[in-house]
Amino acid sequence: MIDNYWRQILLADVRKVMAEPFFWLILMAPLLMGYLLRIYLPQLADQFSSFDLVDYYPLVVALFILTPPLYYGVILALLVLEEKDEGVLLAVAVTPTRLSQFLFARVLVYTLVSLPLIVVVHELLGVVEISLSRLFLIAVAAALNAPMVVMLLAAFCRNQLEGFVMGKGMGFFVLAPLAMFFVPDYWHLLCGVLPTYWPIIAYYTAAAEGGSAAFFYFAILMSLLVQPLVCLLLYRRFARGLVRA
């Protein structure tokens, strides 16, 4: 009975996504961008004579391995905001099904779907080689961005329009940690206040020749600790706002 209940909820999400061409575009965007970069990135590198773009490949790939969880998180966040507008979430909050369980099941599905896509996008680009075991750990760490985006938009946006506008600005959370590439020594650790920093620095460490194995696992551990903690804090803000509304 319970399994059937959750199946109906997830099927309802699938129907909503399939009915919106915009959602389809977001779903396919990481694969499309990965394919185009695979073709044009080496060609672009040949056009530069003043510096070697190949040295910046880890930087480029670090950007794109975060796109699947970010995009999938935006899709679910827009669905959640729609349900918030319609009073569905408030109704769920007063039923035996806890709101946290209702959201967790859905967030888990979107996170698990985005996880293998991170590996697929990385291999589709094919310009940086790292071990499959480390790539999997990075994918797990990066996939946690999906629930974080969901809770961020749900906590601070009142409706789908605000969610869409804020969702377009999600690039900041990817671009800001990239400042670490231009900061000497270990001052880049200050970027760790942004949760997206940890999977990015984990990837860069794995891709760098002679990268510290200890620091790689430390970055993975921080990803697994910081991002769920941020999600929890954002969920509490969202739940309080829902009750007040």
N, C-alpha and C positions, 0 to 999 in steps of 0.2 A: 504493500500500500504506500509506504513511504517512498520506495524507489520509484513507483509510478508517479508520485507527486513531483519529485525532482525532475523526472524525465519530461513531464509536461511543461515545467518551467523552462527547461533548457530548449525544448522544441519550440516554445513560444519565442525565445530569443533568436533561434535559427530562422524562423519565419520572418521576423522583423528585419533581420539582417539581409535575407534574400530578397525582401521586397524593396530595399533601398539601393539603387545603383551607386549612391555615394559611399555606402558601407562596402560594397563590392570593390570599389576603387581603392579604398583604404586597405582592405584585405590583401589585394593583389600588389599594392605599391611596393612593399619590400622586395618581392621577387622580381618585379619589373625593373626597379632601380638596380638591383644586384646584377641582373642580366645586362643592362645597358653599361654599367660600369665595367663589367668583365670585358666588354667589347672596346669601349672608348678610353678607359683609364690608361692602358699601355700606349695607345695612340697619342693621348694627351702628354704622357711622360716624354715621348719622343720630340715634342714640340718645344720643350724647355732646354735651353742650353746653359743658362746661368746657374741652375741648381738641379740636383737629381731628385725628381719627384718620387722615385722608388723608395727613398729614405723616409718618405712621409706616408707610404702605404699603410703601416700600422695605424696611423692617425685617421686615415680615411676609413679603414675597415672598422676601427673602434666606433666611429660614428654610426655606421650602418648596422652593426650587430644589435644596436639598441632599438632600431626602428620597428621590428615586429611587436615587441611588448608595448612600446609606446602607442603604436597605432591601434593595437587590439584593446589596450586599456582605454583609449579615447572612445572606441565604439561602444564598449560596455558602459562607460560613464554616461554617454549620451542616452543609452537605453534606461539607465538608472534615473537620470534626471527627468526623462519622460514619465517614468512611473511616479516620481516624486510630484510632478505637476498634477498627475491624475489622481493622487491620493492613494495609490496602490501600496506604497511602502508604509505609510501610516497605518493602513488597514492590516498589513502583515505584522506590524509591531505590536498589535493588540491581540494577535492570534497565538495559539500554542507554539507555532513555528517562530522561533526567535529571529529577529531581523538580522542578527549577525550570521546565523546559519543560512538564511536566505541569500545573503550577499556572498558569503564565503564559498558556497557551492558553485555559484556562477563565476566568481573571480577565479576559482581553481581551474575551471574548464578553460577559460580564456588564457590563463597562464600556461597551462599544459599544452595548449595548441600553439602558443607563440614559442615555446621552448625549442622544439625541433626546427622551427623555421629559422631560428638564430644560427643553428648549425648549417642548415641548407643555404642561407644567404652567404655565410662565410665561405662555404665550399664553392658556391656559385661564382663568387668574386675570384677565388683561386689565386690571389696575388700574395698572400702571406701564409706560411706554413707553420702550424703548431701541432703538438700531439693531440690526438683525438680525446684522450682522457682530460687534458687541460681545457680543451674546447668545450667539452661537456660541462665541466665545472663552471666555466665562464657563462655558458648558456643558462645554467640554473640560476646563477647570480643575476644575470641580466634580465631573465624572465620575471624576476620579482618587481621589475619596474611596472609591469602591467597592473597589479593590484594597487601600487602606489599612485599611478595616474588616475585610476578609478576613484580612489578615496580623495585625492587632491581636488579633482573636479567636482565630485559630489559634495565635498565639505565647503567649498568656496563659491560654488555657482548656484544660482537660484532656479535656473531653467536651462533648457537645451540651447537657447541662443547664447547665453553666457558661457555655457560649456563648450560650444563650438568655437567661440572667440578665444577662450582661454586655451582650448586644445591646440589651436594654431600656434600658440606661443610656447608649446612644450619643447620646442627646439632649444630654448634657453637652458634647460636642465641637462641637455646633451652638450651644447657648445661651451657653457661656462666651465665645466671641469677640464676642458681641453687647454685651459690656461696653464695646466701643469706641464705642458710640453715646453713652455717658454720660461719656466721658473727654475733657477739654479738649485742644485743640491736637493734636499728633501723639503724645501719650503712649499712644494706643491701639495704636501699633506694638508695644508690649510684648506685646500679645495674639498677635503673630506666632509665638510659641513653639508655638502650636497650629496645625497645618497647615490646619485648616478656616477659619482667619481669612482667608487670602489670597483664596479665591474669593468670600467674603462681602464683604470690603472692595472687591474689584474690582467686584462688582455694585453696591454702594452708591455707589461713585464714578461708575459709568456712569449710574446713575439720578439722581444729584444734579445740580441745575441749576448749571452752571458748574464741574462736577467736572473735576479735572486729568486731561488725557489722558495726560500722562507718568506720573502715579501709577497710572492704570488699567493701563497696559501693564507697569509695574513689578510690580504685584500679580499680574498674569497670569503674568509670568516667574517670580516667586517661587513661585506655585502649581505651575508645571511643574518647578521644581527641588526644592522642599521635600518635596512629597508622594511623588514617586518615591524620594527618599533615605530617607524614613521607612519606606516599603514595603521597601526593600532591607535596612535594619537589622532590621526586624521579621521578615523572611524568614530572615535568618541566625539569629536567636534561635530561630525555629520549627524550622529544620532541625537545629540543635544539640540541641534538646530531643527531637526525633523520634529521633535516633540514640541518645541516652542512654536513651530509653524502651525 
